[in-house]
Amino acid sequence: MPVTPSGIGERAHLSGSAVNLDTHIQDVLALLASERVTDAVLVGHSNADMVITGVVDRAIPCAVRRLVYGDAYVPQNGDSCRELTTEAFRRLFVDGEAPDGFSVQPSPGLGARATANPLASFLQRLTPSGEGLDRIVTRDYVFLSGWAGTSLAELYQRPSRAPEWRTHVLDNWTAAMTFSATRRASSSRFSYSESESSLCCERTGVF
C-alpha cells in the first residue's frame, strides 16, 4: 500500500507553509498505526533518512525492527537536512524556491513525476528523544559509490567504523534506484516516496 507524503506527488495540493519534517514523520506513523504494522523495516534514501529516524523514535516499540539508510546523512539530534547537505544543495534549495515561498521546485533533469518539496521539511531540525533509536539493533548503511560527484563518501565512513552498523557499497547508482522502484512495485509492502527519494516500510528485509 503506497503512501505519498503530504505536499508531494498526488498529494501536492496539501502543501502549505505548515507542512514540514514532522508532517512527513506523522504520515508514516499514521500508516504503521492504521495498518497495525509490526516488525517493520524502514528504508530511507537521501533526505528520507530524516523521516525514518523520526519515525522509529516515535513509533511504538514493536513497530520497527530494522533501519536501512541509502546514500543518507544519518542525522543526529538537532540536525536538519539543510545543515547536513553540501553548499551546492543548499544553493539548490534557495534557487528552487517557488513563488509560494514554502516549496522547492525539483532540480532540472529529474523525471517528469518529480514534484516540489515542502521547504520546511529540509529546514526543520530533528529532535529525537533517543529511546526509539536505541531499540534498533540492526542498522544498515548502503553507499552508492557510482554516483559521480557524490558528497556522501565521508558520511559513509562514520557508520562503517561503528560496531552497531552493517555497511554495504553498491557501485551502480542507477541500478540501485531501479531495483528500489521494482521492489516497491512488486512486493507486498508499504512505501513512501519523496520525489526521486524513497522511504519504504515492509515486513521483510530489503537487503
N, C-alpha and C positions, 0 to 999 in steps of 0.2 A: 504494500500500500504506500504509494509515494506521498510525500508531504513537501510542499513548497513553502519556504519561509515568507513571512509577511513582507509585502512590499516588493517582491521579486516574481518574475515569470507571470503565470496566470493570476498571481495574487498582487500584481503591481498596483492595482487600484487601492490596495490597503496601505500604500506607502504614505508617509507623513513625517513630520518633524519628531513625533514621539516614538517612531519605530527605531529600535536600537539593538544592541547586543542582547540585552535582557529579553527583548521580544522574541528573538530567534531562539534563545535558550528555552523560553517558555513554549514555543511552537513544538519543540521536540519532547519536552517534558509532558505536554498535553497528549501527544501521540502515545508515549510509553504508558501513560496512565489509562487512556481510553481503550487501548488495545490490550491492557494488562500484560505488557511485555516484561519478561524476567530473563536474567542471564544473557543480556544483550551484548553485542559487540558494537562499539561506536567507532566509525572511521571518519576522520576529518582531514580533508586535503586543503592545503594553503590556509587561508584565514578561517576556515571552518573549524580549525583546531580550537579557536577561542570558544566556539559553541559547545563542542563535546566536552571540553574541560569544565565549562559552567554547568552543563547538564549532569555530569557524573557527581559534581559537588552537591547538587540539589536533589538528585533522584533518591528514591527510597533504596535502602541497602541491597536488596535483591535484584534491582532492575538492570544493573550493568556489571559485567564481569571483566571486560577487556577494552582497552583503548588502542587504536591504531592511528598514528599520525603520519600523513603522507606529505612530504615536502612542506613541513609545517614549522611554526615558530616555537611551539611548546611553551605557552605563556606561563608566567609565574604571577603570584598575587600582585595586583596593581598594574600589570602590563596592559597595553592596548595594541591593536594591530598597527595603528599608525606609528607608535613608538618602536615596535619591533622590526618593522619593514625597512627597506632601504630608502635613501633620499630620492631615488628615481621613482619609486612607487608613491612616495609622499607627494611628489610633484604631480603624478597622475591623479591622485585624489583631488588636488586643487584644480588642475587643468580640466578634469572631467566633471567638475561641479555643475550640476544642471541649473537652469534658470530658477527652479523652485527653491534652491538654497538648501535642500535637505537630502539630495540624492547625487550619486556619482555615476555618470554615463559610462558604459562599458568601453574598454580600450579598443581602438581601431584594430581590425583584423580578427576579432573574436567572431564566433559563429552567429548566425542570424537570430538564434534563440536567446542570445545573451541580452539581459536587460539591465537597467540601472540598479545600483545597490544603495540602500539607505546609508547616508554618510555617517550617521551616528553609530552604526554597527562597527565602523572602522575606528572611531574615536573613543568610544566608551571603554573604560578600564575594567578588567576582570577582577572581581574581588571575592574569590572563593574562601570558604572557611577552612578548607584543607581536609576536613573529615572524610568527605566522599572520595576524594582523590587518593587518600591514604588506604582506602579499602581495595583499590585496584592492584592486584598482584601482577597481572600480565599487561605490559605496555610495550608496544612495538613502534619503531620509527622506520619509515621507508623513505630513503633518499633517492630521488630521481635524478641521477647524475648526468643523464643525456641532454638535459635542458641547457642549451648554450647560454652562457651568461648567468647561470644560477647564482643566487646570493645566499643560498642555504647551506653551502658546504661547511661553513664554520659552525652553524647551528647544529648540524648533524653530529659534529664532534662531541657535543655536550652529552646527549644520551648514549653515544657509543662508549663513553667511559664510565657510565653508571651501571652498577650491577642489576638494578631492577628493570633495565631496559633490554629488549632484544632489537637489534638494528639490522636492516636489510638495505641493499643497494640494487636498484634497477637502472640499467644504462639506457633504456629506451623510454623517454617521457611520453611519446605519443602512444606507444603500445600500452603503457600503464593506464592512460586515460581511456583508451578504447576498451581495455579489459574491465575497468570500473563500470563504464557505461553498459557493456554487455551483461555483466553480472547483475546490475541493477534491473535490467530489463527481463532477465530470465529467471532470477531466483525469487523465492518467497521471502521477502524481507520488507522492511520499512526504509525508505530513503528520503534524504533531504539534500537539496542542491542549492548552491549559491552561484548563479551564472555558470561559469566554467568550473567552479569548485564543487566538491561534493562531500556530504556527510551521510553516512549510512548506518542504520541500526538493524542488526539482523540477529537471528537466533543461533547461527553458526558462524565460525570464523571466516575471514576473507583470505588471509594469507596462511 
